[in-house]
Amino acid sequence: MRNLMTLNLQNKMNSKEVVVGKRNDWENSIGKNDFVLDIGCWSGHLMSQIGKRCKNVYGMDIDEEKIKPSPEKLKKKIKLGDVTKKIPFKNKFDWIIFGEVLEHVSDDEKALKNISDSLKKGGRLILTTPRSVRFFEIWDPAWVRWKFLGGQKHYHYKKEELFGKLKKYNLEVREYYIIGNLIWDFFRWFNVFINYGLRIKKKIYIQDERKGFFDWIILAEKI
């Protein structure tokens, strides 16, 4: 109990809640010679964006079908792999981006350990994952599908749990903020309705980040 209290106190001292949208500053600080890994890269859209200013951008994904549409120039930089087993690159990275993946993995601690092992000391992790909202977990249709309909795992994290697991593997949270307001959440459910109720293959997205309740946006440093 004392160790948990100490860990929570240290997290409060070392992490700082920052303004919404700070992720742009984090990504813009990636240097042209830095080594960057996007875990859960799909076809490499984010890799292409970062690759405009950085030459050493790599990706991995567990789903071969999601990798197939990637541009030819990226295919040689993307590998098939499971972050809970092994990161399939020998070099260590200055940056790892892990966006909306942690909530799906079979063993989050193995994933975080492998990420930590693949970061250089002082390297940075940009992590996004759903937030646990007490008495209102049903904000997330993917969580509802997982819990009640046998869908893909879609876990929600409390602050103490998530920050504690990061710290356990020498990943110190430096900055964070929370996005997803009620309008954002409404459109998540609206998309479910038009996709599965009306069978219309279309989604409506709110592109700009706004302060909210439902999704963690985190910058952590390998210490």
N, C-alpha and C positions, 0 to 999 in steps of 0.2 A: 504493500500500500504506500509506504514511504517513497519507494522508487518511482511509482506512478505519479505521485504528487510532485516529486522533483522533476520528472520528465515534462509534466504539464507546465510547470513554472518556467523551465528552460525554453520550451516552445514559445511561450508568451514573450519571453525576453528577446528571443532571436528572430522571430517572425513579425512581419509588419503588414497590416491590411493597407492596400494601396488603391488608387482610383481605378475605376473600371476602364479597360482599354490599354492597361499598361503592358499587356502581352506584345503589342506592336513595338514598344520600346525594347523589350527583351529580344525579340527576333531581329530587330534592326541593329542590335549590338553584336550580332554574329559577324565575326571577321572573315575576310575573303580567304584566309588560309586555315580557318578552323575546320575541324572534322565534325560533321553533323550526321546524326542518325534519326530517321523518322520511323518509329515502331508503329505498325498498323497503317502503313503508307498507302494502301490500296494501289491505285494506278500512278501515284506519284505527283499529284497536283501540288501539294505543299513543297515537295522536293523541287519542283520546277520553279516555284516562286522564290524559294531561298537560293536556288542555284543561279539566279540572276546576279547575285553578289558574292556567292561563295562556291568555290569549285569542288570542294570535297563533301558532297552531300550524298548520303546513302539511305537505303530504305529496306525494311523487311515487313513481311506480312505472313500470317498463318494460312491464308486462303489463296491458293494458286489462281482461282478464277478471278479474284480481284486484281491480281498482278498482271494478268494477260493483256488488258487494254493499255498498259503503260507505253509511252513513246519508246521507240527503238533506242534512242540515246540514253534512256534511263534504265533499260532492261538489265544492262550489265552491272548496274549499281544497286539493284534490288535483289534480295535473296528471300527464299521461302524459309520460314523458321517460326518456332514457338518460343516466345520470350520466357516461359516458365521452365524451359529445358536448357536452351543455349542461345546466345546471341551469335549469329554465324559470321562474325567479322573478327579478325585477329587484332586490328588496331584499336586503341582506346580513343574515345571521343571527347571533344570539348563541349558538345551539346547533344542531348538526347531529347527528342520530342515524343511524348507518350499521350496522345490525345484520344479520349473516350475509348480506352481499351482496358484499363485496369479493372473496371467493373465487370468485365466479361471473363477474365482469365480464371483458370481452375485453381491456381495457387498464387495469390497476390504477393506473398512474402518471397517466394522463389523468383517471381518476376522482378521485384524491387532489388533483390540481391544481385541478380544478373545485370540489371541496369547499373547498379552501383559499381560492380566489378568492371563494367565496360566504360565507365567515365574516368577521365583523368582527374587527379586531385585538383579541386577548384573548378571542375567542369560543372555545367548547369543542366538541370532537368526541367523542362516545361511540361507540366502534368495537368490534364483536365479530366475530371470524373464527376459523376453525380453526387450530390450532397443529400444526406439523410435529413429529412424534415420531420420532426417528432409529430406523431398523430396524423401525418399527411403524406405518407409514402406514395399514396395513389396519385400524386401529382404526375407521376411518370408512367405513361402507357406501357413502356418496355418492362418496367418493374412489375406491373400488373400481369403482363403476359407470362413473365417468368414465374411469379408466385402462384398464379391461379390457372394458367393455361398450358404450363409445361414448356414455355418458350426458353430462349437463350438466357443464361445467367445475366442479371443486370443489377448488381449490388449498389447500395447507397452507403456513403461513408460519413460518419460523424467526425468532427474535427479532431478530437483527442485520438481516435483510432487511426485515422489517416496520417496525421502528423507524427504520431508515435511510431507507426510502421516505417515511415520514411527515415526518421531519426535512428531507428534500430539498425539501418543499413547505411549509416553515415551520410544521409541525405538531409541536410539542414534546410528547412523552409525559410527563405529570406523574405519573400513577398507573396501576397495572395490577394485575391478578391473573389466575390461570388456574383454570378450572373443568373438571369432567368427570372423575369417578373411574371405576373399573372397573365399578361397579354401573350408573352412568349409561350407560357404553358398552355393557354387556350389553343394556340395554333398547333401545338403538338397533338392535342386530342382531336382537333379539327382535321388534321392530316390523316389520323387513324380512321375517322369517319368517312372521308372521301375515298381513301385507299381501299378499306376493307368493307365498308357499308355500301358505298355507291360504286365500288370497283373502278374508280377513276385513277389512272396512273399519273398522278400529279401531286406535288407537294408545294406548300407555301412556307417560305423561310423568312425569318426576321434576321437580317444580316448584321445589324449593328448590335454591339454588346451594351447591355444596360444592367445597372445594379439590381440584384434580385436575391433569390433564396435557394436556387436549385442546382447550381453547377459550380464546382471548385475550379479556379484557375490559379495555378501554383507555380512559383519559381523556387527551385531547391538547388542547393550547392553541395557537391561532393566534398566532404571535409576529411 
